[in-house]
Amino acid sequence: MDFTRRTLIGSGLAAAGAITLPGLSGPARAVPRRGGSIRVAMQSSSTADTLDPAKGAMATDYVRHFCLYSGLTRMEGDLRPRPFLAQSIESADRITWHVDLRRGVRFADGRELTSADVVHSLQRHLDPKLGSKVASIAKQFADVRTDGRHGVIIRLTGANADLPAILSQSHFLIVPAGEDKPTGNGSGPFRLADFRPGVRTVVTRNTEYWRNGEPYLDRIEIIAIPDEIGRVNALLAGDVQLIIAVQPLSTRRIERSAQHGILTTPSPLYTDLVMRQTELPTGNRDFVAAVKHLIDRPLIKRALFRGYATIGNDQPIPPFHPYFNPAVPQTVLDIDRAKWHVARSGLKGVRLPIYCSPAAAGSVDMASVLQEYGAQAGLEFAVNRMPADGYWSTHWMKHPMSFGNTNPRPTADLVFSQFFRSDAEWNESGWKNPRFDMLLTEARAEADEARRKELYGEMQRLVHDQCGVAIPVFINMLDGHDRRLKGMTAIPLGGLMGYRFAEYAWWDA
Amino acid sequence: MVGRVSGGAAPRSAISGVLPLIAKRIGSALVTLLLVSAVVFTISGLLPGDAAQETLGQSATPEQVAALRHEMGLDRPALTRYVDWLGGMAQGDPGRSLVANMPVREVISARLPNSLMLAGFTALVSVPLALAIGIASAINRGGRLDRTLNVLTLSAVAVPEFLVATLGVLVFSVKLLWLPSIALVSEDASLWDTLRSCALPVLSLSVVVIAQMARMTRAAVADQLDRPYVEMARLKGVPFRRVVLFHVMPNAVGPIVNAVALSLSYLLGGAIIVETIFNFPGLASLMVNAVTSRDMPLLQACAMIFCAIYLTLVLVADVVAILANPRLRAQ
């Protein structure tokens, strides 16, 4: 992968205008203005709130960390990483990576960023005592060492062309060397003014930020309102200017207000129906094919998500992803074909419970819809609605049919390795496909983008045709905002611009 | 003692008569606290997972869990941990929060004043109103006013807090834009801002609390009004207002202060729904937090505070009832 500064500038410009949102399009092109103070309402906040990027567990943590710290790379709306604190990050064999750091970047306490800080920030994930959230990903760092004051050499245990993308996650943000318990002393766009776990975080503009002219807002207060209706009310009442995770049902209330808008982020987030291949009758290939043809995807998109979703095709790469393979035929609702598969499987009249829960967004309604169509094709499904508490440990993947829910992962490799590789802990359907596993390893090391896309394309086809997982739709992330808050576009890794809105947003008043 | 029940000496002897009771109750309160702490410790130990697992989440490796457990001291036997905690408590040190990584004392001292303030404001609004409604209702028993108040209080008892809170926000914050929809309580907020922030939470809490207290007051006063001594007093020509305030109230005050005490302890620990809806940084949500993150020292400290407040309020209620009622005083 050619990861130099020049390509960065070119593709950065291309991305800048790529995704602009309805309602933001006109004024968003205006020149960003400095100033303004906003309050943001997130979903959750607790005593576990942390200033340590390695321990970030909730969206609230990610937003806080992206305010305070900078990373080696950062991901844009096109899902391609670009060098950030690194001027360049290059590798000839995708095993040994050379990072050249930007000069003159300073932490909040005035110290200059050097290679020692990067080594510390990456290596600390390997210490089991730290309790890093990405310890299993960091295991591939065989060796991280300094190469002069501004150079870092990262040697991996195996070739991985996705390292720049992996390093763009909030967990790998750079903290100063010697700080075992980071206190907010970073080189990010904002500085910490007040931090009270479970109550609020206040950050103010870093006047010495290394990117000229950025950020724009003077002050951001981050709070949490767990109740969705409460969050929407706070936005409409003008008490907060930005909220995360709006339910599709609430969008009308927000759009009715002339002062407020919705930021829609098409994302790779999905709720999927898991059919265990190790059990019967779900291990029967015709059964799986029948179920996939019994899913009314447009109905789910329209009725469950009010149109705020992208039709899925039983594989985890969404159409807006650079590696999406459009040649895989779309599975559609086809009751006659389902009947034929049911007859061939000899399972006509079989009774089977589907385990669903509010823990997996939309799964209860999806199960009910499937129950209706199942009856038409001779399959009798029972909808077992389980409480959200303990669903993941007691029901998910524990029955022949259950629902799962997967948050966006920064790379195609991560979602395939964590959820589809034969020996993955969360190989939801328990399918085993040696060809898929081989392609996965090959694609990870592949430097040529075209070839890589081809490999991922074939993997999508394999999952679509043979895996016991049905992915009806990809669910959009919805954020509500005051219309005076501008400069925000969609980054499909999460709500609020992949949790990085603070770097882009500006106040127009 | 009996011989000294005369006007001037009554308060003193009453107080000295109550003192042994207070001492006894404090003693039993300490035993109760000890038992409660043991029960909370045991039951929370039965919850699946511990603080180390909850902190690390789904993606944790076994080595990580083991290392963090050691760091948090969770690899020691439960009894050792309990005794250690008890030893700390005896010296007034509630320990360190496992999850927030700071002393429990600090975590709680940031929240307790908020909860006390919310409970205080609510009590200030609801106690006088509830007493007025209850008494007015009782003395007009069967009348139109009584029936109207009955319907109102009964429906208020039946309406869940979250509905009152949500409707309040819709009307006063979203439509009228008078009050903030979330409680932004912080040290740098002015008194006026704090009052405005607390208005809707206080309103939501008051509705239920007033209704409950008013019902209890009405029942207690009405019960006394049926007694022969009331009839006697009225036959002797005592004005009705005097009968109610000086004859009925001292007798009715026992159940009323008990109802008030229960409502107040509820305001501190049970305000979880209101705290959630208004994002109010109080103790109840902190305790729920402690349970979900399995943060034992914090959970224990919250439980101790709620238990102690409850016991204190009940004790105060009993003492007030005794002091207010001449017959109880004499016993």
HADDOCK unambig.tbl for C-alpha pairs under 7 A between the chains (distance, minus, plus):
assign (segid A and resid 46 and name CA) (segid B and resid 289 and name CA) 6.30 0.50 0.50
assign (segid A and resid 47 and name CA) (segid B and resid 99 and name CA) 6.51 0.50 0.50
assign (segid A and resid 47 and name CA) (segid B and resid 100 and name CA) 5.07 0.50 0.50
assign (segid A and resid 47 and name CA) (segid B and resid 289 and name CA) 6.99 0.50 0.50
assign (segid A and resid 48 and name CA) (segid B and resid 99 and name CA) 5.46 0.50 0.50
assign (segid A and resid 48 and name CA) (segid B and resid 100 and name CA) 5.45 0.50 0.50
assign (segid A and resid 128 and name CA) (segid B and resid 63 and name CA) 6.32 0.50 0.50
assign (segid A and resid 128 and name CA) (segid B and resid 64 and name CA) 4.42 0.50 0.50
assign (segid A and resid 128 and name CA) (segid B and resid 67 and name CA) 6.01 0.50 0.50
assign (segid A and resid 129 and name CA) (segid B and resid 64 and name CA) 6.18 0.50 0.50
assign (segid A and resid 129 and name CA) (segid B and resid 67 and name CA) 4.94 0.50 0.50
assign (segid A and resid 129 and name CA) (segid B and resid 68 and name CA) 5.38 0.50 0.50
assign (segid A and resid 131 and name CA) (segid B and resid 56 and name CA) 6.03 0.50 0.50
assign (segid A and resid 131 and name CA) (segid B and resid 64 and name CA) 5.81 0.50 0.50
assign (segid A and resid 131 and name CA) (segid B and resid 68 and name CA) 6.63 0.50 0.50
assign (segid A and resid 133 and name CA) (segid B and resid 56 and name CA) 6.46 0.50 0.50
assign (segid A and resid 133 and name CA) (segid B and resid 59 and name CA) 6.78 0.50 0.50
assign (segid A and resid 199 and name CA) (segid B and resid 281 and name CA) 6.10 0.50 0.50
assign (segid A and resid 225 and name CA) (segid B and resid 279 and name CA) 5.59 0.50 0.50
assign (segid A and resid 226 and name CA) (segid B and resid 276 and name CA) 6.78 0.50 0.50
assign (segid A and resid 227 and name CA) (segid B and resid 277 and name CA) 6.18 0.50 0.50
assign (segid A and resid 230 and name CA) (segid B and resid 277 and name CA) 5.92 0.50 0.50
assign (segid A and resid 233 and name CA) (segid B and resid 174 and name CA) 6.28 0.50 0.50
assign (segid A and resid 233 and name CA) (segid B and resid 181 and name CA) 6.76 0.50 0.50
assign (segid A and resid 234 and name CA) (segid B and resid 181 and name CA) 5.30 0.50 0.50
assign (segid A and resid 234 and name CA) (segid B and resid 182 and name CA) 6.53 0.50 0.50
assign (segid A and resid 236 and name CA) (segid B and resid 174 and name CA) 5.84 0.50 0.50
assign (segid A and resid 237 and name CA) (segid B and resid 173 and name CA) 5.31 0.50 0.50
assign (segid A and resid 237 and name CA) (segid B and resid 174 and name CA) 4.53 0.50 0.50
assign (segid A and resid 237 and name CA) (segid B and resid 177 and name CA) 6.12 0.50 0.50
assign (segid A and resid 237 and name CA) (segid B and resid 181 and name CA) 6.61 0.50 0.50
assign (segid A and resid 239 and name CA) (segid B and resid 180 and name CA) 6.25 0.50 0.50
assign (segid A and resid 239 and name CA) (segid B and resid 181 and name CA) 6.77 0.50 0.50
